[in-house]
Amino acid sequence: MPNRLAHLENLFPSLSESGYSKSSEKDPSYNCIAFAVHDTCQFWQKLSVHGYYWPLERDDRLEDWIRALSLNNYKTTDNWDLEPGFEKVAIYVGGDGSPEHVARQLESGAWTSKIGRLEDIRHATLGGLEGKEYGRATVIMRRKRFTAK
């Protein structure tokens, strides 16, 4: 596989067999939840430091991440399938119930993720990132896809 990223394959053993590709270089200025809402200028986490942003009082519970995404017009849904006209995000939840990661669905049905402070990747399935690091994709949310006129 061209552009293999051994450091990511070590963290996510299912990634190489599910298929992925690097879509950007490392950039520590934003994280997965920011990337999910197309914000590549801020790191979304509740810290009182320049460059960090969080729209709520708390940020460590699943309900907080759902609410933060809902402030960006996402609504929870039970439909995990690709739906034309909608952009979806999936929240990964660890074994202790804490939110760990957010992936965004592309128009093709593939997914895109910012891996911590590392690269952005495109991955064919949500399962490629499931495991010890991020847990399982547990919550799906959607919003109308923006189309430029």
DRENDO-1510 file (C-alpha; in Angstrom, 1 decimal, always signed):
<recs>
REC; n; res; u; v; w
REC; 1; MET; +0.0; +0.0; +0.0 .
REC; 2; PRO; +1.6; +3.3; -1.0 .
REC; 3; ASN; +2.0; +6.0; +1.7 .
REC; 4; ARG; +1.8; +3.4; +4.5 .
REC; 5; LEU; +2.0; +5.1; +7.9 .
REC; 6; ALA; +3.5; +2.5; +10.3 .
REC; 7; HIS; +2.9; +4.6; +13.4 .
REC; 8; LEU; -0.9; +4.7; +12.6 .
REC; 9; GLU; -1.0; +1.0; +11.7 .
REC; 10; ASN; +0.6; +0.2; +15.1 .
REC; 11; LEU; -2.1; +2.2; +16.9 .
REC; 12; PHE; -5.0; +0.9; +14.7 .
REC; 13; PRO; -4.2; -2.7; +13.6 .
REC; 14; SER; -7.4; -2.9; +11.4 .
REC; 15; LEU; -6.5; +0.2; +9.5 .
REC; 16; SER; -4.3; -1.3; +6.8 .
REC; 17; GLU; -6.7; -4.2; +5.9 .
REC; 18; SER; -9.7; -1.8; +5.8 .
REC; 19; GLY; -7.9; +0.6; +3.5 .
REC; 20; TYR; -6.7; +4.2; +4.2 .
REC; 21; SER; -4.6; +7.0; +2.7 .
REC; 22; LYS; -3.0; +10.1; +4.1 .
REC; 23; SER; -4.8; +13.3; +3.2 .
REC; 24; SER; -2.6; +15.8; +5.0 .
REC; 25; GLU; +0.7; +16.2; +6.8 .
REC; 26; LYS; +0.9; +16.4; +10.6 .
REC; 27; ASP; -0.7; +19.6; +12.0 .
REC; 28; PRO; -1.1; +20.1; +15.8 .
REC; 29; SER; -3.3; +23.2; +15.5 .
REC; 30; TYR; -6.6; +21.3; +15.3 .
REC; 31; ASN; -8.0; +18.0; +16.4 .
REC; 32; CYS; -10.7; +15.5; +15.3 .
REC; 33; ILE; -13.8; +17.2; +16.6 .
REC; 34; ALA; -12.6; +20.5; +15.0 .
REC; 35; PHE; -11.9; +18.7; +11.7 .
REC; 36; ALA; -15.3; +17.1; +11.8 .
REC; 37; VAL; -16.9; +20.5; +11.6 .
REC; 38; HIS; -14.4; +21.8; +9.0 .
REC; 39; ASP; -12.4; +23.9; +11.5 .
REC; 40; THR; -8.7; +23.6; +10.9 .
REC; 41; CYS; -7.7; +26.7; +12.8 .
REC; 42; GLN; -8.5; +25.7; +16.4 .
REC; 43; PHE; -8.0; +22.8; +18.7 .
REC; 44; TRP; -11.3; +22.0; +20.3 .
REC; 45; GLN; -10.7; +21.3; +24.0 .
REC; 46; LYS; -11.7; +23.2; +27.1 .
REC; 47; LEU; -8.4; +24.9; +28.0 .
REC; 48; SER; -8.0; +28.6; +28.7 .
REC; 49; VAL; -5.1; +29.0; +26.4 .
REC; 50; HIS; -4.8; +30.8; +23.0 .
REC; 51; GLY; -5.6; +28.4; +20.2 .
REC; 52; TYR; -8.0; +26.2; +22.1 .
REC; 53; TYR; -11.8; +26.5; +21.8 .
REC; 54; TRP; -14.7; +24.8; +23.3 .
REC; 55; PRO; -18.3; +26.1; +23.1 .
REC; 56; LEU; -19.6; +24.5; +26.4 .
REC; 57; GLU; -18.8; +24.4; +30.1 .
REC; 58; ARG; -17.6; +20.8; +30.0 .
REC; 59; ASP; -15.9; +18.7; +27.4 .
REC; 60; ASP; -15.2; +15.3; +28.8 .
REC; 61; ARG; -18.5; +13.5; +28.5 .
REC; 62; LEU; -20.2; +12.0; +25.5 .
REC; 63; GLU; -23.2; +14.3; +26.0 .
REC; 64; ASP; -20.9; +17.3; +25.7 .
REC; 65; TRP; -19.4; +16.2; +22.4 .
REC; 66; ILE; -23.0; +15.5; +21.1 .
REC; 67; ARG; -24.1; +19.0; +22.2 .
REC; 68; ALA; -21.0; +20.7; +20.7 .
REC; 69; LEU; -21.7; +19.0; +17.4 .
REC; 70; SER; -25.4; +19.9; +17.6 .
REC; 71; LEU; -24.3; +23.5; +17.9 .
REC; 72; ASN; -22.9; +22.9; +14.4 .
REC; 73; ASN; -26.3; +21.7; +13.2 .
REC; 74; TYR; -25.7; +18.0; +13.6 .
REC; 75; LYS; -28.5; +15.8; +15.0 .
REC; 76; THR; -28.3; +12.3; +16.2 .
REC; 77; THR; -29.7; +9.6; +13.9 .
REC; 78; ASP; -30.1; +5.8; +13.8 .
REC; 79; ASN; -29.2; +5.6; +10.1 .
REC; 80; TRP; -25.6; +4.7; +9.6 .
REC; 81; ASP; -25.9; +4.4; +5.8 .
REC; 82; LEU; -24.7; +7.0; +3.3 .
REC; 83; GLU; -27.5; +9.5; +2.7 .
REC; 84; PRO; -27.2; +11.8; -0.3 .
REC; 85; GLY; -27.5; +15.4; +0.8 .
REC; 86; PHE; -26.3; +14.7; +4.3 .
REC; 87; GLU; -22.9; +14.9; +6.0 .
REC; 88; LYS; -22.4; +12.5; +8.9 .
REC; 89; VAL; -20.1; +12.2; +11.8 .
REC; 90; ALA; -19.4; +9.2; +14.0 .
REC; 91; ILE; -18.3; +9.5; +17.6 .
REC; 92; TYR; -16.0; +6.8; +18.9 .
REC; 93; VAL; -16.5; +5.9; +22.5 .
REC; 94; GLY; -14.0; +4.1; +24.8 .
REC; 95; GLY; -14.7; +1.2; +27.1 .
REC; 96; ASP; -15.2; +3.6; +30.0 .
REC; 97; GLY; -17.9; +5.6; +28.1 .
REC; 98; SER; -15.8; +8.6; +27.3 .
REC; 99; PRO; -15.7; +10.1; +23.8 .
REC; 100; GLU; -12.4; +9.5; +22.1 .
REC; 101; HIS; -12.7; +10.5; +18.4 .
REC; 102; VAL; -14.9; +11.9; +15.7 .
REC; 103; ALA; -14.8; +10.9; +12.0 .
REC; 104; ARG; -16.6; +12.6; +9.2 .
REC; 105; GLN; -18.2; +10.9; +6.2 .
REC; 106; LEU; -17.3; +12.1; +2.7 .
REC; 107; GLU; -19.8; +12.3; -0.2 .
REC; 108; SER; -18.3; +9.1; -1.5 .
REC; 109; GLY; -19.2; +7.2; +1.7 .
REC; 110; ALA; -15.6; +6.9; +2.8 .
REC; 111; TRP; -14.6; +8.6; +6.1 .
REC; 112; THR; -12.0; +11.2; +7.0 .
REC; 113; SER; -10.3; +11.7; +10.3 .
REC; 114; LYS; -7.8; +13.9; +12.0 .
REC; 115; ILE; -5.6; +11.5; +14.1 .
REC; 116; GLY; -4.8; +13.4; +17.3 .
REC; 117; ARG; -2.1; +15.9; +16.5 .
REC; 118; LEU; -0.9; +13.7; +13.6 .
REC; 119; GLU; -2.1; +13.4; +10.0 .
REC; 120; ASP; -5.5; +13.6; +8.4 .
REC; 121; ILE; -6.5; +10.3; +6.7 .
REC; 122; ARG; -9.2; +9.0; +4.5 .
REC; 123; HIS; -10.4; +5.5; +5.6 .
REC; 124; ALA; -12.8; +3.2; +3.9 .
REC; 125; THR; -14.7; +2.1; +7.1 .
REC; 126; LEU; -15.3; +3.2; +10.6 .
REC; 127; GLY; -14.0; -0.2; +11.8 .
REC; 128; GLY; -10.4; +0.7; +10.7 .
REC; 129; LEU; -10.1; +3.0; +13.7 .
REC; 130; GLU; -11.9; +0.8; +16.2 .
REC; 131; GLY; -9.9; -0.8; +19.0 .
REC; 132; LYS; -8.0; +0.0; +22.1 .
REC; 133; GLU; -7.2; +3.7; +21.2 .
REC; 134; TYR; -10.6; +5.0; +20.2 .
REC; 135; GLY; -13.1; +2.3; +21.2 .
REC; 136; ARG; -16.0; +1.8; +18.9 .
REC; 137; ALA; -18.0; +4.1; +16.7 .
REC; 138; THR; -21.1; +4.4; +18.8 .
REC; 139; VAL; -23.0; +7.6; +17.9 .
REC; 140; ILE; -23.9; +8.8; +14.4 .
REC; 141; MET; -25.0; +12.4; +13.7 .
REC; 142; ARG; -26.0; +14.1; +10.5 .
REC; 143; ARG; -26.6; +17.5; +9.0 .
REC; 144; LYS; -27.6; +18.8; +5.6 .
REC; 145; ARG; -24.5; +18.9; +3.4 .
REC; 146; PHE; -23.4; +22.4; +2.4 .
REC; 147; THR; -23.5; +22.9; -1.4 .
REC; 148; ALA; -21.9; +26.0; -2.9 .
REC; 149; LYS; -24.1; +27.8; -5.4 .
</recs>
